[in-house]
Amino acid sequence: MSCNTKRNLYVLCRESNDPKLKTYYRNYCKILSKVIISAKKMYYNNKLANSSNKSKITWSIIKTITNNKKNCNNILMMQIDGKVTTHYQTIAEKCNHYYISVPDNITNNKSINNTTDNSNKINPLNYSYSAFKQSFTKMTVKKLLLTK
């Protein structure tokens, strides 16, 4: 069983109209897929069985299978006032300024028509404004994430 044999059978099937050969090729592909899956299972089971840190190896296997690798070279860049910057604090301040100004822009550009007495209802624009009014720094976000 090998992928090379599968490839050779594929070339033969493409050039031939023999239904038996095509059936044999389909069956070969199914069997080869099962063999590959069982070989991967055996490989990962052996890797887990021989490791001392099961959780670390488990996550390593998951990352390998899902092809999820960290890319530490991501540098955040943003164009601010015509200049490209990579300074995190400047980028955070610009984002904060944008999100703080969104509710003001909405309320200045659109008037809200109150046909009935809505004094008891919460105005979503006021809620949005109050939610984004405070600036979030890296430490603020870290504290929010660490609180339970």
N, C-alpha and C positions, 0 to 999 in steps of 0.2 A: 504494500500500500504506500503510495507516495503521490505528491502533488505533480511530479513530473509525469507519472503514468496518467494521471487525470488530464493533464494538458495534452498529452499525445492522443488520448481517446477523444478529446474535444476536437482536435484537428481532423482526426479520422471521421468523426460524426459530421463535421461541417462539410467534408468533401464527399461523403457517402449518403445515400438515401435508405440505407438498410435499417428497418425498424428494430431488428434484434440488437444491432449495435447501439442504437440510441437508447433502448431500454437498458442494456448493459451499462452504458455510460451513466444514466440517471441513478441506477442502483449503486454503481461504484461511488458516485458523488455522495449519496446518502451515507454509505458505509464509511467513507473517508471522513465525512463531517463528524460522525459519531466517534470515530477513532481519535480525531483531533480534540474533541471535547473531553473525552475520557483521559487523554494524555495531559491536557491542561489541569484537569481536576486532580490527577495523581501528583503532578508537579507542585501545585499549590498546597495540597494536603501534606506532602512531604516537607515542604518549606515551613508550614505551620507546626508540624510535629517535631521538627528539629530546632525550633526557635525557643529561646528562653523568655522573650517578651512577646507574648501572643498578640496583645492589642496593637503594638507597633507594627508587627508583621502583617496583621490583618489590614490595617489602614494602608500599608505599603502595597499590598496586593490589590486592594480596592483602587488605589491611585493608578496602579499599573494597568488594570483591566479597563478602567474608564478613561485612561490616557489623560488624567488630570494631574498636571505638573505645575508647580509654582513657577511663575516667571518673576523673579526678583528684580529684573531690569526695567520694570515699568516705571517710567518717570512721568509724573503728572505734569502736563504743560497746558497753559491756557493763555490765550491772547487777551490782554487787558489794555485798553486804550491804545491799540495799535502795536503793543510790545508783547513779545512772548516771554512768559515768566514760568519758572519752575519752583518758585518760593511758595511753600505750602501755606504759610500764614496769609500771604497776599491773596492766594486763590480762595482760601476759606473766607476771608473778609469780603471778597467780591461776590461769592456765592451767597453769603449772609445778606449782603446789601440787596442783591437781586430778589431773594425770597421775602425780605422785609418789605420791599417796594411793591410786590405783586398785589396785595390787598388794596393798597392806596391807589394803584393804577386802575384796578377794577372798579373801585368806588368812584373815582374821578371820571372814568370814561362811561360808566353806565349808571343811570339813575334807577333807583329801586322804587317801583310803584306799589304803594300800600293801599289796596282798595278796601281792606277791612282792618280792624284794629289788631295788629300783630305785636302788641307790646309784650305779651306773655311768651311769644315764640323767640327762639334764639336765631339771630341773624347769622347765616353762615359766613358772610364776609367779615363780621366782627370776630367770629370765632377764628377764622383763618388769620386775621390780622394779629390777634392775641397769641396764636400758636407760633407764628413766625417772627414776632416782635423781638424776642431775645436772640442775641448772637450765640452761636454754638462754636466753641473752641474744641480742640482735640481732647483736652482734659474733661470738658463738660460731657462730651459724648462717651468718653471712657467711663466716667462716673455713672452715667445713665445705664450703660451696658452692664456694669458690675453690680448695680443694685438689684435686689431680687423682688 
